[in-house]
């Protein structure tokens, strides 16, 4: 289950799954809209795929919020970053960070 919101460096992005027709028509699984502070994830994806797509879109957001990219950015770099972040987050317990 996806969270309702994520915080990317102090900017709260709402996670939405109600734009399937638009995403499908544009061959997208997800999309981040910086000005609206929203992330769209295709609702028909499996739970695991939704998480991977969310991490991918958050990767866009991270690089955008730190000024490393102005728009969509280099998709090949975002793709690699998303895969790496997903595996890193999935394979580690981060309770120690919150202490």
Secondary structure, DSSP 8 states (H G I E B T S, - for coil): ---SEEEETTEEEEEE---HHHHHHTT-SEEEETTTTEEEE-TTS-HHHHHHHHHHHHHHHHHHHTTS-SSS--HHHHHHHHHHHHHHHHTS--HHHH-
